């Protein structure tokens, strides 16, 4: 089995649990295909989670770095231990008496572009070989170094003190929880993330996502495959070609092959005659033509 699901992950569920639930829609026990996701989403967040099923999970490394869009609700006046509503309130402060929309927009403008951001203490960032959230749960205070992240757009969609509604476009690795925390400090009142929805991951949007309940209903009716999208569509902008049978067999065994057709240099998808992704290859100049060198084999 090979394909992916654009899932609308519900709140209150880890990405790992969501992947397990999706996996069970395609088989039980040992018959269930392996699966993974292309970029985790916090348990208290909802929205787009790309779940890769079967051999398509080997594409994860090529999808995790895609840009994201979010809709976020930020609550001013209170800091929490996790920088979101799941944590304990550790400090409260009054909002500035004259706080207005213009002040918030001016503060948000400071975070647009490339900035250095300290990840939340409860995060999946590695600290001396261990996840920061595990250290935090033991009562330790992990030392997290700032990381370079990028925010392309932060729009103030609603100004309803003490809450703000933000629409955000950012690069991979940016934490919206940390943005909420830092915005609170910029406004001198503290803040935390009250709600988060991922509206887009790469080219996949919430409008095309399927809810977990709907997917499980299809599975109960024996029709889960209707929601499974071809792995080829996970990288829609990549060039693709279908090699002849002998060349396909060589690629499936990790061997480079010469191409008879013109394919641009760089990464590409080699497709089996069935349309499934056989391998991710690098197209290079070789002899009088092009050489396809396997980087990741999905067949088998």
N, C-alpha and C positions, 0 to 999 in steps of 0.2 A: 504494500500500500504506500502511496506517495501523494501528498497534497497538504493543504493548510486550511485553517479556519480563521476568519476574522471574527473574533469573539467579542461580544459586549460583556466584559467581566462585571459581575455584580459587586457591590460594596460588601465588606465583611468577609471576603474570601481571598486567600493568598493566591498568587499566580501558580504556585505548585499544585494547589488543590484544584484550580480551574483546569490545568492541563490534565490532571488525573481524571476529572469528570469528562472532559472531551475524549480522552483515550478510551474510556469505558463505553462510549457511544459506538465505537468501531470494533468492539470485541470484549469478551470477558476472560479474566484470568490470563493464562498464557497465550490465548488467542488475540489478546488486545495488542495493537501495534505500539511500538515505542513512540513517544511524543516529547516535544519541548516547546519553549516559547522564544520569541525573538525580541526579548526585552521586558524585564519584570515591571509589574504595576503594583503599587502599595496595596495592602489588604483593604484599607478604607477608601481607596479610589475605585472608580468604575470607568468603563469605557474600553477602548480598543486594545485588545491583547491578541497578537498574531500567534496562533498555536500551530506548530509544524508537526505533521503526522507522518509516521513511517520514515522512509529514507530522506524525506524533505527536511527532517530536523538538522541535517548536515548543512543546511543553508543558513542556520541561525547566525553564524558569525558575519554573514554578508548583509544581514538585516538589522542587527542590533544597533548600528550606528546611525540609523536614519533620524531625521528631524521629527519633532513632535509638535502637536497643537494641544492646548489644554484650556479648559474652563475652570476657574478656581474661585472659591469664595473664601475671603480672608476676614477673620474676626480681629478687630483692633482692641487693645486694652488688656490683653492677657497673653503671657508666654506659657508654653507647656514644655514638658520634659522631652517630647518627641517632635515638637514644632508643628504638631497637628492635633486634631480633636481627640485622638486616641490616648494622648498622654495626660499626666496630672498637671494641673495649673500650678506653676511654680512662682508666678509673680503677676500681680495686677497693677495697672497704672491708669490714671484718668486720661481721656483723650484731650488734646490741646483745645482750649476753649474756642478758638477761632478756626478750627480745622475746616477747610473747604475743599472742593473738588480740585481747584487749581494747585493747592499744596500737595495733594496726593499725586497728581499727574507729574508735578515737578520732581517729587521723590522717586516715582517710578522711572523717570527718564534717566536717572543715574545708573540703572541696572541694564539698560539697553546696550547691546554690543557685547564685546568680550570682556568678562570680568573675572576676578578671583573670588571663588565662592567656597566657604567652608561647609562640607556636607553635614547633614543632621547627625547627632550622636547615634541615634537609632537608624542605621542605614546598613547597606550591604558592602560598604567600602572595607577593604582589608586593612587591618592595623597589625603589623608584625605577624602576618600570616593568619590572622583570625578576623572574622566579621565584626564590625564595630557594634552591631546590635547585640551580639552575644556578650561582649564586654559590658555594655550598658545594662543588660539584664542581670549581670552579676554585681551590679552596683559600682562598677568601675567607670572612670571618666576617660573614654578614649581620646587620645590626642589626634585630631584630624587636620592634616595640612590643607591649605586652600588649593582648589583645583581650578584650572582655566575652563570656563564654560561660556556659552553664548546664548543671549536672548535677542531674537530678531525683532520681536514685537511684544509689547505689554500694553494692552488697551484697558482703560477703566470703563467697563461696560455699565456698571451701576455703582452709585455712591449713596449708600444707605447706612450711615454710621450707627452702630459700630462695625458694620459689615461692608465689604467692598466686593464687587464681582469683577474678575479680571479675565481677559482673553489673551492667551499667551502663545507665541510661537518661539520655539527654542531648539537648540541642538541637543544631541544625545549627551547624557551625563549631567544635565542641569537639574537641580532639585527645586521643585516649586515650593516645597515645605521650607527650604532654606531661604527662598525669595520672600516668603511671607514673614519669616522671622526677621530678616534684614530690613524689610520695609517697615516693620514695627519699630525697629531701632532708629531708622531714618526719621520716623515721625515722632520719636521720643515717647511712645506709649506702649510699645511691645505689641506683638501680634502672633497669631498662629493660623495655620491652614484649617479651615472648617470643612471644606468639601472640595473634591477634585474629580474632574472628568477628563479622561484623555479622548480628545475628539479626532485626533489623527496620529497615525504612526507611519512615516514614510508616505506611500501613496494610498494607504488604506484609511478609510474614514468611518466614523460612527454610523453614518447613514447606510453603509453596506454591511455592517456587523450583524451577527445573529446572536440572539439571547441564548443563554445556557438552557433555559426551560424549553425554548423552541427546538433547540438541537436535540435535547433528550426526548422530546416528543417524537421527532423524526426517527430517532434511534428505536424507540418503542414500536414504531410502525415499520421498522426495517428499511428506512429510507434516509439514514444519516448521510449516505454518500452524496445525496443531493446538495448538501451544504459544503462538501469538500471541494476546494478549488485546486486546479492543477498547479503543481510546483512551479511550472514555467511562469505563471502569473505573479509569483512572489518577487521576481526581478524583471518587471515588464520592459525596462529600458535597455536591457542587455541584448546584444546580438545573439542569434541562435542559429544553429545549423544541424542538419541530420546527416551523419556520416553513413557511408555504405556499410553493409553488414560486417565485412572483415575489419574495417577501421573501427567500428563500434565495439567489436570484441576486444581489439587492442586497447582502446581507451578504457574499457571496463576493467582491464587488468593493470591499469596504471601506466600504459605505454604511450609515448607520443606518436602521432600519426601525421602524415603529410595530407594537406587538403587539396582537393581538386577545385573547390569553389572559392570565390573571393570572400574572405571574412576579415573585417578590420582588425588590426593589431590591438591587443589588450584582452581583458577578460571576456569570456563568452560562455554560452550554454551549449553543450552537445546533447542533442535529443535522440532518444531511441525512436524507432519507427512507430511506436505506439503513442509518441508525443510526450512521454515521461522524460524527466531530466536524467540523462545518463551520467554526466560529469560536468563540473565546472573546469574550464580549461583556460589557459593563457595562449593567445594566438601570437606567434612570433614569426619573424622572417626565417625561412629555412630553405637553403638551396635556391631553386628558381621560383619558389612559391611561398606558401604559408605552412607553418608547423603548429599543430594543436598539442599543447603539453598539459596533461591532467594536473589540476591542483586539488580537487576534491572529487572523489568518485562516489556517486550515489547508487549505482547499480550493485545488486547483490546484498 
